């Protein structure tokens, strides 16, 4: 499941980067974009827990503003001038069942500002 979530995240980043004329590539357990990506998108995403700082830094522009999404929280990039921006967890939903429209049909709509 983790590999599927990472692949999905890489696919999303690929789409966004391509929309900005940027190309991504996968090399030795790391996906990276060829130039600085759009704001809030990483320059690199680890695809393997065995990816090393050397492998990541070899394929990115690590100048100020660079961001690396460490999918496995296993890289130590602090000696290379990076800092952890935030920690996160992957969440998985086994399946999503569509709502029965009848469940909502009898509920009145109301203005959420009414509670203010």
PyMOL commands that place a pseudoatom at each C-alpha (Angstrom):
pseudoatom trace, name=CA, resn=UNK, resi=1, chain=A, elem=C, hetatm=0, pos=[0.000, 0.000, 0.000]
pseudoatom trace, name=CA, resn=UNK, resi=2, chain=A, elem=C, hetatm=0, pos=[2.816, 2.400, 0.834]
pseudoatom trace, name=CA, resn=UNK, resi=3, chain=A, elem=C, hetatm=0, pos=[4.419, 1.951, -2.573]
pseudoatom trace, name=CA, resn=UNK, resi=4, chain=A, elem=C, hetatm=0, pos=[1.044, 2.622, -4.229]
pseudoatom trace, name=CA, resn=UNK, resi=5, chain=A, elem=C, hetatm=0, pos=[0.559, 5.796, -2.186]
pseudoatom trace, name=CA, resn=UNK, resi=6, chain=A, elem=C, hetatm=0, pos=[4.043, 7.026, -3.089]
pseudoatom trace, name=CA, resn=UNK, resi=7, chain=A, elem=C, hetatm=0, pos=[3.489, 6.205, -6.777]
pseudoatom trace, name=CA, resn=UNK, resi=8, chain=A, elem=C, hetatm=0, pos=[0.207, 8.110, -6.692]
pseudoatom trace, name=CA, resn=UNK, resi=9, chain=A, elem=C, hetatm=0, pos=[1.919, 11.112, -5.097]
pseudoatom trace, name=CA, resn=UNK, resi=10, chain=A, elem=C, hetatm=0, pos=[4.693, 11.038, -7.705]
pseudoatom trace, name=CA, resn=UNK, resi=11, chain=A, elem=C, hetatm=0, pos=[2.088, 10.839, -10.492]
pseudoatom trace, name=CA, resn=UNK, resi=12, chain=A, elem=C, hetatm=0, pos=[0.338, 13.911, -9.076]
pseudoatom trace, name=CA, resn=UNK, resi=13, chain=A, elem=C, hetatm=0, pos=[3.614, 15.848, -8.831]
pseudoatom trace, name=CA, resn=UNK, resi=14, chain=A, elem=C, hetatm=0, pos=[4.483, 14.777, -12.398]
pseudoatom trace, name=CA, resn=UNK, resi=15, chain=A, elem=C, hetatm=0, pos=[1.184, 16.188, -13.682]
pseudoatom trace, name=CA, resn=UNK, resi=16, chain=A, elem=C, hetatm=0, pos=[1.617, 19.506, -11.881]
pseudoatom trace, name=CA, resn=UNK, resi=17, chain=A, elem=C, hetatm=0, pos=[5.234, 19.833, -13.008]
pseudoatom trace, name=CA, resn=UNK, resi=18, chain=A, elem=C, hetatm=0, pos=[4.387, 18.984, -16.638]
pseudoatom trace, name=CA, resn=UNK, resi=19, chain=A, elem=C, hetatm=0, pos=[1.696, 21.670, -16.581]
pseudoatom trace, name=CA, resn=UNK, resi=20, chain=A, elem=C, hetatm=0, pos=[4.551, 24.087, -15.792]
pseudoatom trace, name=CA, resn=UNK, resi=21, chain=A, elem=C, hetatm=0, pos=[6.821, 22.717, -18.533]
pseudoatom trace, name=CA, resn=UNK, resi=22, chain=A, elem=C, hetatm=0, pos=[9.019, 20.712, -16.156]
pseudoatom trace, name=CA, resn=UNK, resi=23, chain=A, elem=C, hetatm=0, pos=[10.079, 17.089, -16.557]
pseudoatom trace, name=CA, resn=UNK, resi=24, chain=A, elem=C, hetatm=0, pos=[10.453, 14.590, -13.742]
pseudoatom trace, name=CA, resn=UNK, resi=25, chain=A, elem=C, hetatm=0, pos=[12.585, 11.467, -13.738]
pseudoatom trace, name=CA, resn=UNK, resi=26, chain=A, elem=C, hetatm=0, pos=[13.240, 8.484, -11.488]
pseudoatom trace, name=CA, resn=UNK, resi=27, chain=A, elem=C, hetatm=0, pos=[16.827, 7.576, -10.683]
pseudoatom trace, name=CA, resn=UNK, resi=28, chain=A, elem=C, hetatm=0, pos=[18.104, 5.101, -8.064]
pseudoatom trace, name=CA, resn=UNK, resi=29, chain=A, elem=C, hetatm=0, pos=[15.104, 5.160, -5.740]
pseudoatom trace, name=CA, resn=UNK, resi=30, chain=A, elem=C, hetatm=0, pos=[14.395, 8.878, -6.129]
pseudoatom trace, name=CA, resn=UNK, resi=31, chain=A, elem=C, hetatm=0, pos=[12.000, 10.852, -8.309]
pseudoatom trace, name=CA, resn=UNK, resi=32, chain=A, elem=C, hetatm=0, pos=[13.166, 14.381, -9.092]
pseudoatom trace, name=CA, resn=UNK, resi=33, chain=A, elem=C, hetatm=0, pos=[12.143, 17.291, -11.267]
pseudoatom trace, name=CA, resn=UNK, resi=34, chain=A, elem=C, hetatm=0, pos=[14.656, 18.853, -13.680]
pseudoatom trace, name=CA, resn=UNK, resi=35, chain=A, elem=C, hetatm=0, pos=[14.212, 22.436, -12.397]
pseudoatom trace, name=CA, resn=UNK, resi=36, chain=A, elem=C, hetatm=0, pos=[12.692, 24.130, -9.357]
pseudoatom trace, name=CA, resn=UNK, resi=37, chain=A, elem=C, hetatm=0, pos=[9.068, 22.943, -9.151]
pseudoatom trace, name=CA, resn=UNK, resi=38, chain=A, elem=C, hetatm=0, pos=[6.025, 25.128, -8.496]
pseudoatom trace, name=CA, resn=UNK, resi=39, chain=A, elem=C, hetatm=0, pos=[5.558, 26.441, -4.952]
pseudoatom trace, name=CA, resn=UNK, resi=40, chain=A, elem=C, hetatm=0, pos=[4.685, 23.796, -2.349]
pseudoatom trace, name=CA, resn=UNK, resi=41, chain=A, elem=C, hetatm=0, pos=[5.911, 20.915, -4.547]
pseudoatom trace, name=CA, resn=UNK, resi=42, chain=A, elem=C, hetatm=0, pos=[9.099, 18.941, -3.812]
pseudoatom trace, name=CA, resn=UNK, resi=43, chain=A, elem=C, hetatm=0, pos=[12.224, 18.884, -5.941]
pseudoatom trace, name=CA, resn=UNK, resi=44, chain=A, elem=C, hetatm=0, pos=[12.553, 15.182, -5.084]
pseudoatom trace, name=CA, resn=UNK, resi=45, chain=A, elem=C, hetatm=0, pos=[10.536, 12.326, -3.575]
pseudoatom trace, name=CA, resn=UNK, resi=46, chain=A, elem=C, hetatm=0, pos=[12.165, 9.195, -2.204]
pseudoatom trace, name=CA, resn=UNK, resi=47, chain=A, elem=C, hetatm=0, pos=[10.838, 5.988, -3.775]
pseudoatom trace, name=CA, resn=UNK, resi=48, chain=A, elem=C, hetatm=0, pos=[12.872, 3.621, -1.630]
pseudoatom trace, name=CA, resn=UNK, resi=49, chain=A, elem=C, hetatm=0, pos=[13.817, 3.577, 2.052]
pseudoatom trace, name=CA, resn=UNK, resi=50, chain=A, elem=C, hetatm=0, pos=[17.376, 2.808, 0.953]
pseudoatom trace, name=CA, resn=UNK, resi=51, chain=A, elem=C, hetatm=0, pos=[17.779, 6.079, -0.997]
pseudoatom trace, name=CA, resn=UNK, resi=52, chain=A, elem=C, hetatm=0, pos=[20.817, 7.947, 0.307]
pseudoatom trace, name=CA, resn=UNK, resi=53, chain=A, elem=C, hetatm=0, pos=[21.473, 11.669, 0.699]
pseudoatom trace, name=CA, resn=UNK, resi=54, chain=A, elem=C, hetatm=0, pos=[24.226, 11.345, -1.932]
pseudoatom trace, name=CA, resn=UNK, resi=55, chain=A, elem=C, hetatm=0, pos=[21.775, 9.842, -4.457]
pseudoatom trace, name=CA, resn=UNK, resi=56, chain=A, elem=C, hetatm=0, pos=[19.161, 12.522, -3.776]
pseudoatom trace, name=CA, resn=UNK, resi=57, chain=A, elem=C, hetatm=0, pos=[21.566, 15.461, -3.865]
pseudoatom trace, name=CA, resn=UNK, resi=58, chain=A, elem=C, hetatm=0, pos=[23.203, 14.209, -7.083]
pseudoatom trace, name=CA, resn=UNK, resi=59, chain=A, elem=C, hetatm=0, pos=[20.038, 14.765, -9.137]
pseudoatom trace, name=CA, resn=UNK, resi=60, chain=A, elem=C, hetatm=0, pos=[18.577, 18.016, -7.719]
pseudoatom trace, name=CA, resn=UNK, resi=61, chain=A, elem=C, hetatm=0, pos=[19.432, 21.687, -7.459]
pseudoatom trace, name=CA, resn=UNK, resi=62, chain=A, elem=C, hetatm=0, pos=[19.939, 21.824, -3.695]
pseudoatom trace, name=CA, resn=UNK, resi=63, chain=A, elem=C, hetatm=0, pos=[20.217, 25.616, -3.558]
pseudoatom trace, name=CA, resn=UNK, resi=64, chain=A, elem=C, hetatm=0, pos=[17.972, 27.544, -1.107]
pseudoatom trace, name=CA, resn=UNK, resi=65, chain=A, elem=C, hetatm=0, pos=[14.305, 26.790, -1.669]
pseudoatom trace, name=CA, resn=UNK, resi=66, chain=A, elem=C, hetatm=0, pos=[14.883, 23.127, -2.473]
pseudoatom trace, name=CA, resn=UNK, resi=67, chain=A, elem=C, hetatm=0, pos=[12.520, 20.615, -0.853]
pseudoatom trace, name=CA, resn=UNK, resi=68, chain=A, elem=C, hetatm=0, pos=[12.777, 16.839, -0.552]
pseudoatom trace, name=CA, resn=UNK, resi=69, chain=A, elem=C, hetatm=0, pos=[9.800, 14.667, 0.365]
pseudoatom trace, name=CA, resn=UNK, resi=70, chain=A, elem=C, hetatm=0, pos=[11.298, 11.763, 2.292]
pseudoatom trace, name=CA, resn=UNK, resi=71, chain=A, elem=C, hetatm=0, pos=[8.521, 9.187, 1.915]
pseudoatom trace, name=CA, resn=UNK, resi=72, chain=A, elem=C, hetatm=0, pos=[10.080, 6.910, 4.535]
pseudoatom trace, name=CA, resn=UNK, resi=73, chain=A, elem=C, hetatm=0, pos=[11.482, 9.505, 6.990]
pseudoatom trace, name=CA, resn=UNK, resi=74, chain=A, elem=C, hetatm=0, pos=[14.858, 7.803, 6.625]
pseudoatom trace, name=CA, resn=UNK, resi=75, chain=A, elem=C, hetatm=0, pos=[17.147, 10.481, 5.161]
pseudoatom trace, name=CA, resn=UNK, resi=76, chain=A, elem=C, hetatm=0, pos=[19.425, 12.709, 7.203]
pseudoatom trace, name=CA, resn=UNK, resi=77, chain=A, elem=C, hetatm=0, pos=[19.833, 15.810, 5.078]
pseudoatom trace, name=CA, resn=UNK, resi=78, chain=A, elem=C, hetatm=0, pos=[20.584, 18.222, 7.935]
pseudoatom trace, name=CA, resn=UNK, resi=79, chain=A, elem=C, hetatm=0, pos=[24.374, 17.979, 7.383]
pseudoatom trace, name=CA, resn=UNK, resi=80, chain=A, elem=C, hetatm=0, pos=[23.642, 19.246, 3.847]
pseudoatom trace, name=CA, resn=UNK, resi=81, chain=A, elem=C, hetatm=0, pos=[21.775, 22.359, 4.989]
pseudoatom trace, name=CA, resn=UNK, resi=82, chain=A, elem=C, hetatm=0, pos=[18.229, 20.961, 5.020]
pseudoatom trace, name=CA, resn=UNK, resi=83, chain=A, elem=C, hetatm=0, pos=[15.790, 20.968, 7.931]
pseudoatom trace, name=CA, resn=UNK, resi=84, chain=A, elem=C, hetatm=0, pos=[12.604, 19.009, 8.543]
pseudoatom trace, name=CA, resn=UNK, resi=85, chain=A, elem=C, hetatm=0, pos=[9.652, 21.195, 7.627]
pseudoatom trace, name=CA, resn=UNK, resi=86, chain=A, elem=C, hetatm=0, pos=[7.050, 18.787, 9.031]
pseudoatom trace, name=CA, resn=UNK, resi=87, chain=A, elem=C, hetatm=0, pos=[6.467, 15.122, 9.779]
pseudoatom trace, name=CA, resn=UNK, resi=88, chain=A, elem=C, hetatm=0, pos=[3.440, 13.294, 8.431]
pseudoatom trace, name=CA, resn=UNK, resi=89, chain=A, elem=C, hetatm=0, pos=[1.877, 9.843, 8.219]
pseudoatom trace, name=CA, resn=UNK, resi=90, chain=A, elem=C, hetatm=0, pos=[0.415, 8.006, 5.261]
pseudoatom trace, name=CA, resn=UNK, resi=91, chain=A, elem=C, hetatm=0, pos=[-3.278, 7.141, 5.657]
pseudoatom trace, name=CA, resn=UNK, resi=92, chain=A, elem=C, hetatm=0, pos=[-5.001, 4.341, 3.764]
pseudoatom trace, name=CA, resn=UNK, resi=93, chain=A, elem=C, hetatm=0, pos=[-8.708, 3.804, 3.204]
pseudoatom trace, name=CA, resn=UNK, resi=94, chain=A, elem=C, hetatm=0, pos=[-9.535, 0.255, 2.128]
pseudoatom trace, name=CA, resn=UNK, resi=95, chain=A, elem=C, hetatm=0, pos=[-12.546, 1.303, 0.108]
pseudoatom trace, name=CA, resn=UNK, resi=96, chain=A, elem=C, hetatm=0, pos=[-14.965, 4.149, -0.224]
pseudoatom trace, name=CA, resn=UNK, resi=97, chain=A, elem=C, hetatm=0, pos=[-18.635, 3.347, -0.456]
pseudoatom trace, name=CA, resn=UNK, resi=98, chain=A, elem=C, hetatm=0, pos=[-20.822, 5.838, -2.319]
pseudoatom trace, name=CA, resn=UNK, resi=99, chain=A, elem=C, hetatm=0, pos=[-23.436, 7.545, -0.203]
pseudoatom trace, name=CA, resn=UNK, resi=100, chain=A, elem=C, hetatm=0, pos=[-27.026, 6.571, -0.638]
pseudoatom trace, name=CA, resn=UNK, resi=101, chain=A, elem=C, hetatm=0, pos=[-28.694, 9.718, -1.964]
pseudoatom trace, name=CA, resn=UNK, resi=102, chain=A, elem=C, hetatm=0, pos=[-31.735, 8.884, 0.152]
pseudoatom trace, name=CA, resn=UNK, resi=103, chain=A, elem=C, hetatm=0, pos=[-29.682, 9.423, 3.308]
pseudoatom trace, name=CA, resn=UNK, resi=104, chain=A, elem=C, hetatm=0, pos=[-29.358, 13.115, 2.474]
pseudoatom trace, name=CA, resn=UNK, resi=105, chain=A, elem=C, hetatm=0, pos=[-32.716, 13.740, 0.836]
pseudoatom trace, name=CA, resn=UNK, resi=106, chain=A, elem=C, hetatm=0, pos=[-34.612, 14.303, 4.088]
pseudoatom trace, name=CA, resn=UNK, resi=107, chain=A, elem=C, hetatm=0, pos=[-32.026, 16.640, 5.638]
pseudoatom trace, name=CA, resn=UNK, resi=108, chain=A, elem=C, hetatm=0, pos=[-32.785, 20.327, 5.391]
pseudoatom trace, name=CA, resn=UNK, resi=109, chain=A, elem=C, hetatm=0, pos=[-30.061, 22.617, 4.103]
pseudoatom trace, name=CA, resn=UNK, resi=110, chain=A, elem=C, hetatm=0, pos=[-29.060, 25.351, 6.473]
pseudoatom trace, name=CA, resn=UNK, resi=111, chain=A, elem=C, hetatm=0, pos=[-26.694, 28.265, 6.533]
pseudoatom trace, name=CA, resn=UNK, resi=112, chain=A, elem=C, hetatm=0, pos=[-23.580, 27.343, 8.582]
pseudoatom trace, name=CA, resn=UNK, resi=113, chain=A, elem=C, hetatm=0, pos=[-23.355, 30.992, 9.652]
pseudoatom trace, name=CA, resn=UNK, resi=114, chain=A, elem=C, hetatm=0, pos=[-26.582, 30.501, 11.615]
pseudoatom trace, name=CA, resn=UNK, resi=115, chain=A, elem=C, hetatm=0, pos=[-24.537, 29.024, 14.473]
pseudoatom trace, name=CA, resn=UNK, resi=116, chain=A, elem=C, hetatm=0, pos=[-22.392, 32.153, 14.803]
for i in range(1, 116): cmd.bond("trace and resi %d" % i, "trace and resi %d" % (i + 1))
show_as sticks, trace
zoom trace
